[in-house]
């Protein structure tokens, strides 16, 4: 859902507030459309979606998505393309997906 929260609405503050309300040992799981994978195709997709949908989308770069995990302990393999996060097979690991994903644990 983070892709539906515009930068002007400060999604980092929202996530920080939510994390502040959960106990130590809680996890944040994020999968987020990437602005920096298949850059041109993703920019065109975002543009089309924003014309068609009432809920606008904001695709983010890897550093922008990584920022949601600030202060958390990333679970291995860290923040990677979602298909590379513990894939069941080599075929799954190479499947196309323009999403960043990761799991972070609140210390």
C-alpha distances in whole Angstrom, upper triangle without the diagonal:
4,5,6,7,11,13,15,13,13,10,13,15,12,11,15,16,14,16,19,19,19,22,23,22,19,16,13,11,9,9,8,10,13,15,18,19,21,20,22,20,17,18,20,17,14,17,18,14,15,18,17,14,14,10,11,9,10,11,12,16,16,18,15,13,16,16,13,16,18,21,20,22,20,21,23,22,20,17,18,17,15,19,21,19,22,23,25,27,28,27,24,24,25,22,21,17,15,13,13,13,15,15,17,19,20,24
4,5,5,8,10,13,11,10,7,9,12,10,9,13,14,13,14,17,18,18,21,22,22,18,16,12,11,8,9,7,9,12,13,16,17,20,19,21,20,16,17,19,17,14,17,18,15,15,19,18,15,15,11,11,9,8,9,10,13,14,15,11,9,13,12,10,13,15,18,17,20,18,20,22,21,19,16,17,16,15,19,20,19,22,23,26,28,29,28,25,24,25,23,21,17,15,12,12,12,13,15,16,18,19,22
4,6,7,9,12,11,12,9,12,14,13,13,16,17,16,18,21,22,22,25,26,25,22,19,15,14,10,9,6,7,9,11,14,15,17,16,17,16,13,13,15,13,10,13,15,12,11,15,15,13,13,10,8,5,5,6,8,11,13,14,11,10,14,14,12,15,18,21,20,22,20,22,23,22,20,16,17,16,15,18,20,20,23,24,26,28,28,27,24,23,24,22,19,15,13,11,11,13,15,17,18,21,22,26
4,6,9,11,10,11,9,13,15,12,13,17,17,16,19,21,22,23,26,27,27,23,21,17,16,13,13,10,10,13,14,17,18,20,19,20,19,15,15,17,14,11,13,14,11,10,14,14,11,10,6,6,5,6,9,11,15,17,18,14,13,17,17,15,18,20,23,23,25,23,25,27,26,23,20,21,19,19,22,24,23,26,27,29,31,31,30,27,27,27,25,22,18,16,14,15,16,18,20,21,23,24,27
4,7,8,6,8,6,10,11,9,11,14,14,14,17,19,20,21,24,25,26,22,20,17,16,14,14,11,12,14,15,18,20,22,20,21,21,17,17,19,17,13,16,17,14,13,16,17,14,12,9,8,7,7,10,11,15,16,17,13,13,16,15,13,16,18,21,21,24,23,25,27,26,23,20,21,21,20,24,25,24,27,28,31,33,33,32,29,28,29,27,25,21,18,16,16,17,18,19,20,22,22,26
4,5,5,7,7,10,12,11,13,16,16,17,19,21,22,24,27,28,28,25,23,19,19,16,16,13,13,14,14,17,19,21,19,20,20,17,15,17,16,13,14,16,14,12,15,17,14,13,10,8,7,6,9,10,14,16,16,12,13,16,15,14,18,19,22,23,25,24,27,28,28,25,21,22,22,22,25,27,26,29,30,33,35,35,34,31,30,30,28,25,22,19,17,17,19,20,22,22,25,24,28
4,5,5,6,9,10,11,12,14,16,17,18,20,22,23,27,27,28,25,23,19,19,17,17,14,14,15,14,17,19,21,19,20,21,18,16,19,18,15,16,19,17,15,18,20,18,17,14,11,10,8,10,10,13,15,14,10,12,15,13,13,16,17,20,21,24,23,26,28,27,24,20,22,22,22,26,27,26,30,31,34,36,35,35,32,30,31,29,26,23,20,18,17,19,20,22,21,24,23,26
4,5,8,10,11,12,14,15,16,18,20,21,23,25,28,29,30,27,25,22,22,20,20,17,18,18,17,20,23,25,22,23,24,21,19,21,21,17,18,21,19,16,19,21,19,17,14,12,12,11,14,14,16,19,17,14,16,18,16,15,19,19,22,23,27,26,29,31,31,27,24,25,25,26,29,30,30,33,35,38,39,39,38,35,34,34,33,30,27,23,22,21,22,24,25,24,26,26,28
4,6,9,9,8,11,13,13,15,17,18,19,22,25,26,27,24,23,19,20,18,19,17,18,19,18,21,24,26,24,25,25,22,21,23,22,18,19,21,19,17,20,21,18,16,13,12,12,11,14,14,17,19,18,15,15,18,15,14,18,18,21,22,25,25,28,30,30,26,23,25,25,25,29,30,29,32,33,37,38,38,38,35,34,34,33,30,26,23,21,21,21,22,23,22,24,23,26
4,5,5,7,9,10,11,13,15,16,17,20,23,23,25,22,20,17,18,16,18,16,17,18,18,20,23,25,23,25,25,22,21,24,23,19,21,23,21,19,22,23,21,19,16,15,14,12,14,13,16,17,15,12,13,15,12,11,15,15,17,19,22,22,25,27,27,23,21,23,23,24,27,28,27,30,32,35,37,37,37,33,32,33,32,29,26,23,20,19,20,20,21,20,21,20,23
4,5,5,6,8,10,11,12,14,16,17,20,21,22,19,17,14,15,13,14,12,14,16,16,19,21,23,22,24,24,20,20,23,21,18,20,22,20,18,22,22,20,18,15,14,12,11,12,11,14,15,14,11,10,13,10,8,12,13,15,16,19,19,22,24,24,21,18,20,20,20,24,25,23,27,28,31,33,34,33,30,29,30,29,26,23,20,17,16,16,17,17,16,19,18,21
4,5,5,6,9,10,10,12,14,16,18,19,20,17,16,13,14,12,15,13,16,16,17,19,21,24,23,25,26,22,22,25,24,20,23,25,23,21,25,26,23,22,19,17,16,13,14,12,14,14,13,9,9,11,8,6,9,9,12,13,17,17,20,22,22,19,16,19,20,20,24,24,23,26,28,31,33,33,34,30,29,30,29,27,24,21,18,16,16,16,16,14,16,15,18
4,6,5,6,9,10,10,13,15,18,18,20,18,17,14,16,15,18,17,19,20,21,23,25,28,26,29,29,25,25,28,26,23,25,28,25,23,27,28,25,23,20,19,18,16,17,16,18,18,16,13,13,14,11,9,12,11,13,15,18,19,22,25,25,22,20,23,24,24,28,28,26,29,31,34,36,37,37,34,32,34,33,31,27,25,22,20,19,19,18,16,18,16,18
4,5,5,6,9,10,11,13,16,18,19,16,15,13,14,14,16,15,18,20,21,23,25,28,26,29,29,25,25,27,25,22,25,26,23,22,26,26,23,21,17,17,16,15,17,16,18,19,18,14,14,15,12,10,12,13,14,15,19,19,22,25,25,22,20,22,23,23,26,27,25,28,30,33,35,36,36,32,31,33,31,30,26,24,21,19,18,18,17,16,17,16,19
4,5,5,6,9,10,11,14,15,16,13,12,9,11,11,14,14,17,18,20,22,23,26,25,28,28,24,24,27,25,22,25,27,24,23,27,27,24,23,19,19,17,16,16,15,17,17,16,13,11,12,10,7,9,10,12,12,15,15,18,21,21,18,16,19,21,20,24,24,21,24,27,29,32,33,33,29,28,30,29,28,24,22,18,16,15,14,13,12,13,12,15
4,5,5,6,9,10,13,13,15,13,12,10,13,13,17,17,20,21,22,24,26,29,28,31,31,27,27,30,28,26,28,30,27,26,30,30,27,26,22,22,20,19,19,17,19,18,17,14,13,13,10,8,9,9,9,11,14,15,18,21,22,19,18,21,23,22,26,26,23,26,29,32,34,35,35,32,30,32,32,30,27,25,21,19,18,16,15,13,13,11,14
4,5,5,7,9,12,14,16,14,14,12,15,16,19,19,22,24,25,27,29,32,31,33,33,29,29,32,30,27,30,31,28,27,31,31,27,26,22,22,21,20,21,20,22,22,20,18,17,17,14,11,13,13,13,14,17,19,21,24,25,22,21,24,26,25,29,29,26,29,31,34,37,37,38,34,33,35,34,33,29,27,24,22,20,19,17,15,15,13,15
4,5,5,7,10,12,14,11,11,10,12,13,17,17,21,23,24,27,28,31,30,33,32,28,29,32,29,27,29,31,27,27,30,30,26,25,21,22,21,20,21,20,22,21,20,18,16,17,15,11,12,13,13,13,16,17,19,23,24,21,20,23,24,23,26,27,24,26,29,31,34,35,35,32,31,33,32,31,27,26,22,20,18,17,15,13,13,11,15
4,5,5,8,9,11,8,9,8,11,13,17,18,21,23,25,26,28,31,30,33,33,29,30,33,31,28,31,32,29,29,32,32,29,28,24,24,23,21,22,20,22,20,19,17,16,15,13,10,10,11,10,10,13,14,16,20,21,18,18,21,23,22,25,25,22,24,27,30,33,34,34,31,30,32,31,31,27,26,22,20,17,15,13,11,10,8,11
4,6,8,9,12,10,12,12,15,17,20,21,25,26,28,29,31,34,33,36,36,32,33,36,34,31,34,35,32,31,35,35,31,30,26,27,25,24,25,23,24,23,22,20,18,18,16,13,13,12,11,12,15,17,19,23,24,21,21,25,27,26,29,29,26,28,31,33,36,37,38,35,33,36,35,34,31,29,26,23,21,19,17,14,13,9,11
4,7,10,12,10,12,12,16,17,21,22,26,28,29,31,33,36,35,38,37,34,34,37,34,32,35,36,33,32,35,35,31,30,26,27,26,25,26,25,27,26,24,22,21,20,18,15,15,16,14,14,17,19,20,24,26,23,23,26,28,27,30,30,27,28,31,33,37,38,39,35,34,37,36,35,32,30,27,25,22,20,18,15,14,11,13
4,7,9,6,9,10,14,16,20,22,25,27,29,31,32,35,35,38,37,33,35,37,34,32,35,36,33,33,36,36,32,31,27,28,27,26,26,25,27,25,24,23,20,20,18,15,14,15,14,13,15,17,18,22,23,21,21,24,26,25,28,28,24,26,29,31,34,36,36,33,32,35,34,34,30,29,26,23,21,18,15,13,11,9,11
4,6,6,9,12,15,18,22,24,28,29,32,33,34,37,37,40,39,36,37,40,37,35,38,39,36,36,40,39,36,34,31,32,30,29,29,28,29,27,26,25,22,21,20,17,16,16,14,12,14,16,17,21,23,21,22,25,28,26,29,28,25,26,29,31,34,36,37,34,33,36,35,35,32,31,28,25,22,19,16,13,10,8,9
4,6,9,11,15,18,22,24,28,29,31,32,33,36,36,40,39,36,37,40,38,36,39,40,37,37,41,40,37,36,33,33,31,30,29,27,28,25,24,24,21,20,19,16,14,15,12,10,11,14,15,18,21,19,20,24,26,25,28,27,23,24,28,29,33,34,36,32,31,34,34,34,31,31,27,24,21,18,14,11,8,5,5
4,7,10,13,16,20,22,26,27,30,31,31,35,35,38,38,34,36,39,36,35,38,39,36,37,40,40,36,36,32,33,30,29,28,27,27,24,24,24,21,19,19,16,14,15,12,10,10,12,12,16,18,17,18,22,24,22,25,24,20,21,24,26,29,31,33,29,28,31,31,32,29,29,25,22,19,16,12,10,6,5,6
4,7,10,13,17,20,23,25,28,29,29,32,33,36,35,32,33,36,33,32,35,36,33,33,37,36,33,32,29,29,27,26,26,24,25,23,22,22,19,17,17,14,12,14,12,10,11,12,12,16,18,16,17,20,22,20,23,23,19,20,23,25,28,30,31,28,27,30,30,30,27,27,23,20,17,14,10,8,6,5,8
4,6,10,13,16,20,21,24,25,25,29,29,32,31,28,30,33,30,28,32,33,30,30,34,33,30,30,26,27,24,23,22,21,22,19,19,19,16,15,15,12,10,13,12,9,9,9,9,13,15,13,14,17,18,17,20,19,16,17,20,22,25,27,28,24,23,26,26,26,23,23,19,17,13,10,7,6,4,6,9
4,7,10,13,16,18,21,22,22,26,26,29,28,25,26,29,26,25,28,29,26,27,30,30,27,27,23,23,21,19,19,17,18,16,17,15,12,12,12,9,8,11,11,8,10,9,10,13,15,12,12,15,16,15,18,18,15,17,19,22,25,26,27,23,22,25,24,24,21,20,16,14,11,8,6,5,6,8,12
4,7,10,14,16,19,20,20,23,24,27,25,22,24,26,24,22,26,27,24,25,28,28,25,25,22,22,19,18,17,16,17,15,16,15,11,12,13,10,9,13,14,11,12,10,10,12,13,11,10,12,13,11,14,15,12,14,16,19,21,23,23,20,19,21,20,20,17,17,13,11,8,6,5,7,9,11,15
4,6,10,12,15,16,16,19,20,23,22,18,20,23,20,19,22,23,21,21,25,25,22,23,19,18,15,14,13,12,13,12,13,12,8,10,11,8,9,13,15,12,14,11,12,14,14,11,9,11,11,9,13,14,11,14,16,19,21,22,22,19,18,20,19,18,14,13,10,8,5,6,7,9,12,14,17
4,7,9,13,14,14,16,17,20,18,15,18,20,17,16,20,21,18,19,23,22,20,21,18,17,14,13,11,11,12,11,14,12,9,11,13,11,12,15,18,16,16,14,14,15,14,12,9,10,9,7,10,12,10,14,15,18,20,20,20,16,15,17,15,14,11,10,6,6,4,7,9,12,15,17,21
4,6,9,11,11,14,14,17,16,12,14,16,14,13,16,17,15,16,20,20,18,19,15,14,11,9,7,7,9,9,12,10,7,10,12,11,13,16,19,17,18,16,17,18,16,14,11,11,9,9,12,14,13,17,17,20,22,22,21,18,17,18,16,14,10,8,5,5,6,9,12,14,18,19,23
4,7,9,9,11,11,13,12,8,11,13,10,9,13,14,12,14,17,17,16,18,15,13,9,8,5,7,9,10,13,11,9,13,14,14,16,19,22,21,22,19,20,20,18,17,13,12,10,10,13,15,15,18,18,21,22,22,21,18,17,17,15,12,9,6,4,6,9,12,15,18,21,23,26
4,5,6,8,8,11,11,7,9,12,11,10,14,15,14,15,19,19,18,20,17,15,11,9,5,5,6,7,10,10,8,11,14,14,16,18,22,21,22,19,20,20,18,16,12,11,9,10,13,14,15,19,19,22,23,22,21,18,17,16,15,12,9,5,5,6,10,13,16,18,22,24,27
4,6,8,6,9,9,6,7,10,10,9,12,14,14,14,17,19,18,20,18,15,11,8,5,5,5,8,10,10,10,13,15,15,18,20,23,23,24,21,23,23,21,19,15,14,12,14,16,17,19,22,22,26,26,24,24,21,20,19,18,15,12,8,9,9,13,16,19,21,25,26,29
4,6,5,9,10,8,9,12,13,12,15,17,17,18,21,22,22,24,21,18,15,12,9,7,5,7,10,10,11,13,15,17,18,20,23,23,24,21,22,22,19,17,14,12,11,14,16,16,18,21,21,25,25,23,22,21,18,17,17,14,12,8,9,10,13,16,20,21,25,27,29
4,5,9,9,7,10,12,12,13,16,17,17,19,21,22,22,25,22,19,16,14,10,10,8,9,12,13,13,15,17,18,20,22,25,24,24,21,22,21,18,17,14,11,9,12,13,14,16,19,19,22,21,20,19,17,15,14,13,10,9,6,8,9,13,16,20,22,26,28,30
4,6,6,6,9,10,10,12,14,15,16,18,20,21,22,24,22,20,16,15,12,12,11,13,16,16,16,18,21,22,23,25,29,28,28,25,26,24,22,21,18,15,12,14,15,16,19,22,21,24,23,21,19,18,17,14,13,10,9,7,10,12,16,19,23,25,29,31,34
4,6,5,6,9,10,11,12,14,15,16,19,20,21,23,21,18,15,13,10,11,10,12,15,15,15,18,20,21,23,25,28,28,28,25,27,26,23,22,18,16,14,16,18,19,21,24,24,27,26,24,23,22,20,18,17,13,12,9,12,13,17,20,24,26,30,31,34
4,5,5,6,9,10,11,12,14,15,17,19,20,23,21,18,16,14,12,13,13,16,18,18,19,21,23,24,26,28,32,31,32,29,30,29,27,26,22,20,17,19,20,22,24,27,26,29,28,26,25,24,22,20,19,15,14,12,14,16,20,24,27,29,33,35,38
4,5,5,6,9,10,11,12,14,16,17,18,21,20,17,14,14,12,14,14,16,19,19,19,22,24,24,26,29,32,31,32,29,30,29,26,25,22,19,16,18,18,20,23,26,24,27,26,25,22,21,21,18,16,13,12,10,13,16,19,23,26,29,32,34,37
4,5,5,6,9,10,10,12,14,15,16,19,17,14,11,10,8,10,11,14,17,16,15,19,20,21,23,25,29,28,29,26,27,27,24,23,19,17,14,16,17,19,21,24,23,26,26,24,23,21,20,18,16,13,11,8,10,13,16,20,23,25,29,31,34
4,5,5,6,9,10,11,13,14,15,18,16,13,11,10,8,10,12,15,17,16,16,20,21,21,24,26,30,29,31,28,29,29,27,25,21,20,17,19,20,22,24,27,27,30,29,28,26,25,24,22,20,16,14,11,13,15,19,22,26,27,31,33,36
4,5,5,6,9,10,11,12,14,17,16,14,12,12,11,14,15,18,21,19,20,23,24,25,27,29,33,33,34,31,32,32,30,28,24,23,20,21,22,24,26,29,28,31,30,29,27,25,25,23,21,17,15,13,15,18,21,25,28,30,34,35,39
4,5,5,6,8,10,11,12,15,14,12,10,11,10,13,15,18,20,19,18,22,23,23,26,28,32,31,32,29,30,30,28,26,23,21,18,18,20,22,24,27,26,28,28,27,25,23,23,21,19,15,13,11,13,16,19,23,26,28,32,33,37
4,5,5,6,9,10,10,13,11,8,6,7,7,11,13,16,19,16,16,20,21,21,24,26,29,29,30,28,29,29,28,26,22,21,18,19,21,23,24,27,27,29,30,29,27,25,24,23,21,17,15,12,13,16,18,22,25,27,30,31,35
4,6,5,6,9,10,13,12,9,9,10,10,14,16,19,21,19,20,23,24,24,27,29,32,32,34,31,33,33,31,29,26,24,22,23,24,27,28,31,30,33,33,32,30,28,28,26,24,20,18,15,17,19,22,25,28,30,34,35,38
4,5,5,6,9,12,12,10,10,12,13,16,19,22,24,22,22,25,26,26,29,31,35,34,36,33,34,34,32,31,27,26,23,23,24,27,28,31,30,33,33,32,30,28,28,26,23,20,18,16,18,20,23,27,29,32,35,36,40
4,5,5,6,9,9,7,7,10,11,15,18,21,23,20,20,24,24,23,27,29,32,32,33,31,32,32,31,29,25,24,22,21,23,26,26,30,29,31,32,31,29,27,27,26,23,19,17,15,16,19,21,24,27,29,32,33,37
4,6,6,7,7,5,6,9,11,15,18,21,23,20,20,24,24,23,26,28,32,32,34,31,33,34,32,30,26,26,23,23,25,28,28,32,31,34,34,34,32,30,29,29,26,22,20,17,18,20,22,25,28,29,33,33,37
4,6,8,10,8,10,13,15,18,21,24,26,23,24,27,28,27,30,32,36,35,37,35,36,37,36,33,30,29,26,26,28,31,32,35,34,36,37,36,34,32,32,31,28,25,22,20,21,24,26,29,31,33,36,37,41
4,7,9,9,11,14,16,20,23,26,28,25,24,28,29,27,31,33,36,36,37,35,36,37,35,34,30,29,26,26,27,30,31,34,33,35,36,36,33,31,31,30,27,24,22,20,21,24,26,29,31,33,36,37,41
4,5,6,9,12,15,18,22,24,26,23,22,26,26,25,28,30,33,33,35,33,34,35,34,32,28,28,25,24,26,29,29,32,32,34,35,35,33,30,31,30,27,24,21,20,20,22,24,27,28,30,33,34,38
4,6,9,13,16,19,23,25,27,24,23,27,26,25,28,30,33,33,35,33,34,36,35,33,29,29,27,26,29,31,31,34,34,36,37,38,35,33,33,33,30,27,24,22,22,24,25,27,29,31,33,33,37
4,7,10,13,16,20,22,23,20,19,23,23,21,24,26,29,29,31,30,31,32,31,29,26,26,24,23,26,28,28,31,31,33,35,35,33,30,30,30,27,25,22,20,19,20,21,24,25,27,29,30,33
4,7,10,13,17,20,21,18,17,21,21,20,23,25,28,28,30,29,30,31,30,28,24,24,23,22,25,27,27,30,30,33,34,34,32,30,29,29,26,23,20,18,17,19,20,23,25,26,29,29,33
4,6,10,13,16,18,14,14,18,18,17,20,22,26,25,27,25,27,28,27,24,21,21,19,19,21,24,24,27,27,30,31,31,29,26,26,26,23,20,17,14,13,15,17,20,22,23,26,27,31
4,6,10,13,14,11,11,15,15,14,18,20,23,23,25,23,25,26,25,22,19,19,17,18,21,22,22,26,26,29,30,30,29,26,25,25,23,20,16,13,12,13,15,18,20,22,25,25,29
4,7,10,12,9,9,13,14,14,17,19,22,22,24,21,23,24,22,19,16,15,14,15,17,19,19,23,23,27,27,27,26,23,22,21,20,17,13,10,9,10,13,16,19,20,24,25,28
4,7,8,6,6,10,10,11,14,16,19,19,21,19,21,21,20,17,13,13,13,14,17,18,18,22,23,26,27,26,26,23,21,21,20,17,14,11,9,9,12,14,17,18,21,23,25
4,6,5,6,9,10,12,14,15,19,19,20,18,20,20,18,15,12,12,11,14,16,17,17,21,22,26,26,25,25,22,20,20,19,17,14,11,10,8,11,14,17,18,21,23,25
4,5,5,6,9,10,11,13,17,16,17,14,16,16,15,12,8,8,9,12,15,14,14,18,19,23,24,23,23,21,18,18,18,16,14,11,9,7,9,11,14,15,19,20,23
4,5,5,6,9,10,11,14,15,16,14,17,17,16,13,10,11,13,15,18,17,17,21,22,26,27,26,26,24,21,22,22,20,18,15,13,10,12,12,15,15,18,19,21
4,5,5,7,10,11,14,15,17,15,18,19,18,15,11,13,14,16,19,19,18,22,24,27,28,27,28,25,23,23,23,21,18,14,12,10,12,13,15,15,18,19,21
4,5,6,8,10,13,13,15,13,15,16,15,12,9,10,11,12,16,16,15,19,20,24,25,25,25,22,20,21,21,19,15,13,10,7,8,9,12,12,15,17,19
4,5,6,7,11,10,12,10,13,14,13,9,7,10,12,13,17,16,14,18,20,24,25,25,26,23,20,22,22,20,17,15,12,9,9,8,10,10,13,15,17
4,5,5,9,10,12,12,15,17,16,13,10,13,15,17,20,19,18,21,24,27,29,28,29,26,24,25,25,24,20,18,15,12,12,11,12,11,14,14,16
4,6,9,9,12,11,14,16,16,13,11,13,15,16,19,19,17,20,23,26,28,28,29,25,24,25,25,23,20,18,14,12,11,10,10,9,12,12,15
4,6,5,8,7,11,13,14,10,9,13,15,15,19,18,16,18,21,24,27,27,28,25,23,25,25,24,21,19,16,12,11,8,8,6,9,9,12
4,6,8,9,13,15,16,12,12,15,18,19,22,21,19,22,25,28,30,30,31,28,26,28,28,27,24,22,19,15,14,12,12,9,10,10,11
4,7,9,13,16,17,14,14,18,21,21,24,23,20,23,26,29,31,31,33,30,28,30,30,30,27,25,22,18,17,14,12,9,9,7,8
4,6,9,12,14,11,12,16,19,18,22,20,17,19,23,25,28,29,30,27,25,27,28,28,25,23,20,16,14,11,9,5,5,5,6
4,6,9,11,9,11,14,18,18,20,18,16,17,21,23,26,26,28,25,23,26,27,27,24,24,20,17,14,11,8,5,5,6,7
4,6,8,5,7,11,14,14,17,15,12,14,17,20,22,23,25,22,19,22,23,23,21,20,17,13,11,7,6,4,6,9,10
4,6,5,8,11,14,13,15,13,10,11,14,17,19,20,22,20,18,21,22,22,20,20,17,14,11,7,6,6,7,11,12
3,5,8,10,13,12,14,11,8,9,12,15,17,17,20,17,15,18,20,21,19,20,17,14,11,8,8,9,11,14,15
4,7,7,10,10,11,8,6,7,11,14,15,15,18,15,13,16,17,18,17,17,15,12,10,8,9,11,13,16,18
4,6,10,10,12,10,8,10,13,17,18,18,20,17,15,17,18,19,17,16,14,10,8,6,7,8,11,14,16
4,7,8,11,9,8,11,14,17,19,18,20,17,14,16,17,16,14,13,10,7,5,4,7,9,12,15,17
4,6,8,6,6,10,11,15,16,15,16,14,11,13,13,13,11,11,8,6,6,6,10,12,16,19,21
4,6,5,7,10,11,14,15,14,14,11,9,10,10,9,7,7,6,5,6,8,12,15,19,21,24
4,5,5,9,9,12,13,13,13,10,9,10,10,10,7,8,6,6,5,7,11,14,17,21,23
4,6,8,6,9,10,10,9,6,5,7,6,8,7,9,8,9,9,11,14,17,20,24,26
4,6,6,9,10,9,10,8,5,8,9,10,10,11,10,9,9,10,13,16,19,22,24
4,6,9,11,12,13,10,8,11,12,13,12,13,11,9,7,7,9,13,16,19,21
4,7,9,10,12,9,8,12,13,15,14,16,14,13,11,10,11,15,17,20,22
4,5,7,8,6,5,9,10,13,13,15,14,14,12,13,14,18,20,24,26
4,7,8,6,8,11,12,15,15,18,17,18,16,16,17,21,23,26,28
4,5,5,6,9,10,14,15,18,18,19,17,18,20,23,25,29,31
4,5,5,6,9,12,14,17,18,18,18,19,21,24,27,30,32
4,5,5,6,10,13,16,17,18,18,20,22,26,28,32,34
4,5,5,9,10,14,14,15,15,16,19,22,25,29,31
4,6,9,10,13,13,13,13,15,17,21,23,27,29
4,6,9,12,13,14,15,17,20,23,26,30,32
4,6,10,11,13,14,17,20,23,27,30,33
4,7,9,12,14,17,20,24,27,30,33
4,6,9,11,14,17,21,24,27,30
4,7,10,14,17,20,24,26,29
4,6,10,14,16,20,22,26
4,7,11,13,17,19,22
4,7,10,14,17,19
4,7,10,13,16
4,7,10,13
4,7,9
4,6
4
